[in-house]
Amino acid sequence: MQRSLQPELLDSLPHDHPAALHNRRDLRWTNRVLGNHRWLRRTLAAQLHPGEMALELGAGTGELGVSLARRGVDADGLDLWPRPANWPAARAWHVADLRDFPRFGDYHAVFGNLIFHQFPESELCLLGNRIRRSARLIIACEPQRRRLSQLLYRTLAPLGGANHVSLHDAHVSIAAGFRGDELPRALGLSAEHWAINCTTSVLGIYRMLAVRRP
């Protein structure tokens, strides 16, 4: 199954459109089932050094950042959507396109949940060039590219009330997902300078932890 990118319906909707809000509900359900936020919280808590700052790419409606703040993990958010009403007052929220964001140098860790797969290899290369100049940690939860995951989501998600946006976007997201060392290679992370661990869960989630070597 070759990696392919298609437009996601969510990207064509205003942030407050009813179908977009329903999709965000479906994403919360998906993240709970797949354990994405649990893994990211656990990994960041274990890997961040005292005083280091983290930046979440594609922070969406802020659930992950809010839960990190409750556990004492300092993380700012970056998204095209407005700052969520419940976003921690002490944490920054950047409304910007991550491809044009000028302040990656302020952060020791950059992480994302279901965001890197939205970009072609050429843009991942440019993003990697900017992130790895200063980041010590790069962490990602992404879809593993496999037809079984597409079939399972298409079969099971309607039972949880997933709408047409979620069904479409999940299908194309999985088709744009990663396998093996594809994501660190696309970001330009070499084994010489980075300790890289890529794993996949039973439920089809691709997880990457990259730590800069001393």
N, C-alpha and C positions, 0 to 999 in steps of 0.2 A: 504494500500500500504506500504509494508515493505521497509525500507531503504536498498538500494543495491548500491555497488560501482563497476564500470567497467572502464577500461582504457579509457582516452580521447585521441582522435586522435592528438590534438595539442601537447601533451606531447611527441609524437614520431617524431615531425618535427623540423628541425633547425629553429632558431628564424627568419631567413630571407627567409624562403621558401615561395613561392608565395601563397600557400594555407594557411599558417600561417598568413601572412600579411592580406589576405582577411578575415580570421577569426577575426583578431583584428579590422578590419573595422566593421564587423558584431557586435562585442561586443560593440563598441562605439555606434552604432545604438540602440542596446538592452538597454544599460545603459541610453540613453536619453529617450527612450520610458518608461522605468520602473521607472525613477527618482532616480536611485541608487546614482549617484554622488551628486545630489541636496540634498538628505537626509543626506548623509555622511558629506557634507560641512556644512550644517545647524547644525547637531548634534555636530560635532567637535567644531565649532565656539561657540556653547552655553555651552559646557561641559569642554573644556580645560581651565585651569587656566593660568594666565600670566606667561611666562617663562617655561611652561611645553613643553616637546618634544613628538612628536607622530611618530609612525613607521607604514607604510603601508605594509602589507604582500601581496605578489603577486602583486607588483606594475605595472607589465606589461610594457606598452609603456609610462606610466607616466602621462596620461592625468589628472587623479585625483590630483596627487601631484602638478602638474603645476597650476591647478586651485586653489588649496588651498594656494599656495604661493602668488598668486595674491590677495588673501583676507587676507594676513597676518598671516596665520596659518602655523606654523613650523612643517613640516613633512618630514622625510627621507623615502627612499624606500628600499625594500628588494625583490629580485627576482632572478631567475636563468638566466634571460635575461640580456644582457649588459645594461649599463647606457644609457638612451635615450639622443639623441643629445640636446634636448630642456629642459633637467632636470635642475632645478634652480642651479646655481653655488654654492650657499651657503648651499645647502642641500646635505647630504651624500646619496650615492647609494651603497647598499651592494649586491654583487653578491654571493649568498649563498643559501643553502637549509634551509628553516625555521626550519626544524627539528634538524639541527645542529648549528643554529645561536647562538653564545656565548654572544651577547651583549644586550639581552632583558632588562637587568638591567639599561641600559642607558635611557630608555623610560618610560614616565608616562602614555602614551596611546598607545595601539596597536589596529589597525583596519584593516579590510579586506573586499574587495568586491568580492564575488563569488570565495572564496578561501578555506574556512573551509570545505566545502562539499567534497573536494577532498581527505579527509583523513578518515580512519576508526576510530571507537571509541577508539581503543587502542592507536593510534597515537595522537588523540585529547586529550586524558587523559595526555599523556606525555607533549604535547605542553602546555596544561593548567597549568600543574605543574610548568613549567618554566616561563610562562607569568605572572601568578598571584603573583609571589614572589615580584614583584616591581611595576607592572602596577596599576594605579588607575582607568583607564578606559579600557574596552574591548568592541569594537564595530564591528558589522558584518552585512553585507547585503548578504543574501544567497537565493537560490531557496526554495520556499515552495514545499514540496513533494506532488504533486497531478497530477492525470492523465489529468485533464482539461488543465493544463499548457503545458503538452507535446503535446496535441492535438492542442492547439492554436498556439504554436510555429511552429509545423510541417505544419500547414495550412497557417499561415500568413507570416512567415519569408521568404519563397521563393519569395514573392511579393516584398520584399526589397532587393533581390539579395543574400540571404544567401547561402553560399557554402556547400558542403557535410560535411566539418569538423564542421561547426557551427551547422548543423542539427543533426549530430550524437552527438556532445558534449553537446548540449543543452538537448537532450533527456536523456543522462546518468547523466547529472548534476542534473536535476530535480529529477530523481530517487534516487539520493544521498542526496537530500536536507533534510530540517528539519521541524518539526512540534512541537508545544507546547514548552516545556522546554527542548527539546532534546539537543540543542547545549550547553546551560550553564551546564547541567548535565554532558555532555561528557567532558567539560573543567574543571569539578570539582568545579564549582562556587556555593557555598552554600548561601542560603538566610540569614544565620547568618552573613556572612562577606560581602555580596554583595547585593546591590539593583539592581534587575534584571527586565528589561522590554522587553518582546518578543511580537512583533506584526506581523501581516501579512497584506500586501496591497491587494487591490482589484485585482491587476494584478498578484498576486502570488509571492510577494517577502517577505521573512522572515527577520525581522529586530530585532537585539538584541543590547540592550544597558545595559552594566553592569558597575556599579559604586561602587568602594570599600567603604564600610561603614567606618565612622570615628572611 
